[in-house]
Amino acid sequence: MSDLMTIDELATLLRTSPSTIYHLRAEGRGPRAIKLSRRLLFLRSDVTAWLDAHTEPQRIE
């Protein structure tokens, strides 16, 4: 498994569309990306950290 993900792979992981990823990035709310020429790549460790930062704590009722 590569340490880099394409925007399509990230969208599949998040069960959303690539346009949603672009939208999140435009708002400054998406995971960090590496821009190589016209291509966006995402480090798995950055995606994991971003997901951890956006995970809500478990509610105990």
PLY file of the C-alpha trace (Angstrom):
ply
format ascii 1.0
element vertex 61
property float x
property float y
property float z
element edge 60
property int vertex1
property int vertex2
end_header
0.00 0.00 0.00
1.40 3.38 -1.02
1.80 6.21 1.46
0.27 8.55 -1.12
-3.39 8.73 -2.10
-5.00 10.37 -5.10
-8.05 12.57 -4.70
-10.21 9.74 -6.10
-8.81 7.29 -3.53
-9.43 9.80 -0.74
-12.98 10.42 -1.94
-13.61 6.66 -1.99
-12.20 6.30 1.54
-14.43 9.11 2.80
-17.41 7.89 0.75
-17.82 11.26 -0.92
-17.07 12.84 -4.28
-13.81 14.37 -5.43
-15.64 17.70 -5.78
-16.40 17.60 -2.05
-12.68 17.18 -1.35
-11.90 20.16 -3.61
-14.59 22.18 -1.82
-13.18 21.33 1.64
-9.71 22.34 0.45
-10.99 25.64 -0.95
-12.46 26.43 2.47
-9.24 25.39 4.24
-11.02 22.52 6.00
-9.60 19.51 4.14
-6.54 17.38 4.84
-3.12 18.64 3.83
-2.13 17.83 0.27
0.95 17.72 -1.89
0.56 19.47 -5.21
2.71 17.99 -7.98
2.12 19.91 -11.17
-1.69 19.76 -11.59
-2.13 16.70 -9.39
-3.09 16.56 -5.71
-1.72 13.76 -3.56
-2.43 13.08 0.10
-0.16 11.40 2.63
-2.03 8.68 4.49
-0.57 9.96 7.77
-1.99 13.46 7.06
-5.40 12.00 6.23
-5.34 9.92 9.43
-4.36 12.97 11.51
-7.10 15.04 9.85
-9.70 12.34 10.55
-8.53 12.03 14.17
-8.87 15.80 14.60
-12.45 15.66 13.30
-13.60 12.63 15.27
-16.16 13.45 17.91
-15.70 11.99 21.38
-17.88 9.05 22.27
-20.97 10.00 24.24
-21.70 8.04 27.37
-25.34 8.16 28.34
0 1
1 2
2 3
3 4
4 5
5 6
6 7
7 8
8 9
9 10
10 11
11 12
12 13
13 14
14 15
15 16
16 17
17 18
18 19
19 20
20 21
21 22
22 23
23 24
24 25
25 26
26 27
27 28
28 29
29 30
30 31
31 32
32 33
33 34
34 35
35 36
36 37
37 38
38 39
39 40
40 41
41 42
42 43
43 44
44 45
45 46
46 47
47 48
48 49
49 50
50 51
51 52
52 53
53 54
54 55
55 56
56 57
57 58
58 59
59 60
